[in-house]
């Protein structure tokens, strides 16, 4: 039985994604911010961190991605698609949203292949890590539910 999602679930996931993104971006700022200051609006402050504009942009991206996730993994809206199709739809949407923001806000020069390669590599690593964590969590949850069901069946009727 799946719980009905609320605005609070949406906001919790959106802000969690935003928080992780900001931590990663600040680490990148510390490592390469000063050298990327002239070519990327994300690193306009150099190694000092992220500007308020950049943080707002990433908050919007985080909420859009969370909205897409709720849309594609909601059985009310997308009824007959498999998990693989839903995941593919989400990946395409996420990459498209980020590409629009990259182009619109000058996160990095769109005519250079190196930033695109780094973006896709980083995104791929994070996506695969998230998928692995989700799989392991689901496997653990299923094992716990099977154990609880087994104990319930073994319990004598009262």
C-alpha positions as CSV (number, residue, x, y, z in Angstrom):
1,X,0.0,0.0,0.0
2,X,1.5,3.3,-1.1
3,X,0.9,6.4,1.0
4,X,-0.6,9.4,-0.7
5,X,2.0,12.0,-1.2
6,X,1.5,15.5,0.1
7,X,3.0,18.9,-0.5
8,X,5.2,18.3,2.6
9,X,6.7,15.2,1.0
10,X,7.4,17.2,-2.2
11,X,9.0,20.0,-0.2
12,X,11.0,17.6,1.9
13,X,12.4,15.8,-1.1
14,X,13.0,19.1,-3.0
15,X,14.9,20.7,-0.1
16,X,16.9,17.5,0.5
17,X,18.0,17.5,-3.2
18,X,18.8,21.2,-3.0
19,X,20.9,20.7,0.2
20,X,22.9,17.9,-1.3
21,X,23.4,20.0,-4.5
22,X,24.6,23.0,-2.6
23,X,27.1,20.9,-0.5
24,X,28.5,19.4,-3.7
25,X,28.7,22.8,-5.5
26,X,30.4,24.4,-2.5
27,X,33.0,21.6,-2.5
28,X,33.6,22.2,-6.2
29,X,33.8,26.0,-5.5
30,X,36.6,25.4,-2.9
31,X,38.5,23.1,-5.3
32,X,38.2,25.0,-8.7
33,X,36.2,28.1,-8.0
34,X,38.9,30.6,-8.5
35,X,40.1,29.1,-11.8
36,X,36.5,28.9,-13.1
37,X,35.5,32.3,-12.0
38,X,35.9,33.9,-15.4
39,X,34.1,31.3,-17.5
40,X,31.1,30.2,-15.3
41,X,28.4,32.2,-13.6
42,X,28.2,29.4,-10.9
43,X,31.6,30.3,-9.7
44,X,31.3,34.1,-9.9
45,X,32.5,34.3,-6.3
46,X,35.4,32.0,-6.9
47,X,36.4,29.8,-4.0
48,X,34.3,31.8,-1.6
49,X,31.1,29.8,-2.4
50,X,27.9,30.3,-4.3
51,X,26.1,33.5,-5.0
52,X,22.4,34.0,-4.0
53,X,21.4,34.0,-7.7
54,X,23.1,30.6,-8.3
55,X,21.5,29.2,-5.1
56,X,18.1,30.3,-6.2
57,X,18.6,28.8,-9.7
58,X,19.6,25.5,-8.1
59,X,16.6,25.6,-5.7
60,X,14.3,26.0,-8.8
61,X,16.1,23.1,-10.5
62,X,15.7,21.0,-7.4
63,X,12.0,21.7,-7.2
64,X,11.5,21.0,-10.9
65,X,13.3,17.7,-10.7
66,X,11.3,16.7,-7.6
67,X,8.1,17.7,-9.4
68,X,9.1,15.5,-12.4
69,X,9.9,12.6,-10.0
70,X,6.5,13.0,-8.4
71,X,4.9,13.1,-11.8
72,X,6.6,10.1,-13.3
73,X,6.4,7.9,-10.3
74,X,2.7,8.6,-9.5
75,X,0.4,5.8,-10.4
76,X,-2.5,8.2,-10.8
77,X,-0.8,10.2,-13.7
78,X,1.5,7.6,-15.3
79,X,-0.5,4.4,-15.0
80,X,1.0,1.8,-17.3
81,X,4.6,2.6,-17.7
82,X,7.3,0.3,-16.2
83,X,9.8,1.5,-13.7
84,X,12.5,1.5,-16.5
85,X,10.3,3.7,-18.7
86,X,9.5,6.1,-15.9
87,X,13.2,6.3,-14.9
88,X,14.2,7.0,-18.6
89,X,11.5,9.7,-18.8
90,X,12.9,11.2,-15.5
91,X,16.5,11.1,-16.8
92,X,15.5,12.8,-20.0
93,X,13.6,15.5,-18.2
94,X,16.3,16.1,-15.7
95,X,19.0,16.5,-18.3
96,X,16.7,18.7,-20.4
97,X,15.9,21.0,-17.4
98,X,19.6,21.3,-16.4
99,X,20.6,21.9,-20.1
100,X,18.1,24.8,-20.2
101,X,19.5,26.3,-17.0
102,X,23.1,25.8,-18.2
103,X,22.3,27.7,-21.4
104,X,20.0,30.4,-19.8
105,X,22.2,31.3,-16.9
106,X,25.7,30.6,-18.3
107,X,26.6,27.9,-15.8
108,X,29.4,27.0,-18.2
109,X,30.2,27.8,-21.8
110,X,27.9,25.6,-24.0
111,X,30.4,25.5,-26.8
112,X,33.1,23.7,-24.7
113,X,32.9,19.9,-24.6
114,X,34.9,19.5,-21.4
115,X,32.2,21.0,-19.1
116,X,29.6,18.9,-20.8
117,X,31.7,15.8,-20.3
118,X,32.3,16.6,-16.6
119,X,28.6,17.3,-16.1
120,X,27.5,14.1,-17.7
121,X,30.2,12.1,-15.8
122,X,29.3,13.6,-12.5
123,X,25.6,13.3,-13.2
124,X,26.1,9.6,-14.1
125,X,28.1,8.9,-11.0
126,X,25.5,10.5,-8.8
127,X,22.6,8.8,-10.6
128,X,24.2,5.4,-10.3
129,X,25.0,6.0,-6.7
130,X,21.4,7.0,-5.9
131,X,20.0,4.1,-7.8
132,X,22.3,1.7,-5.9
133,X,21.2,3.2,-2.6
134,X,17.6,3.0,-3.5
135,X,17.9,-0.6,-4.6
136,X,19.7,-1.6,-1.3
137,X,17.1,0.3,0.8
138,X,14.2,-1.4,-1.1
139,X,15.9,-4.8,-0.7
140,X,16.3,-4.2,3.1
141,X,12.7,-3.0,3.4
142,X,11.4,-6.1,1.6
143,X,13.5,-8.4,3.7
144,X,12.2,-6.7,6.9
145,X,8.6,-7.0,5.6
146,X,9.0,-10.7,4.8
147,X,10.5,-11.3,8.2
148,X,7.5,-9.5,9.9
149,X,5.1,-11.4,7.7
150,X,6.8,-14.7,8.7
151,X,6.6,-13.9,12.4
152,X,2.9,-12.9,12.0
153,X,2.1,-16.2,10.3
154,X,3.9,-18.2,13.0
155,X,2.0,-16.4,15.8
156,X,-0.8,-18.5,17.3
157,X,-4.3,-17.3,16.7
158,X,-5.7,-15.6,19.7
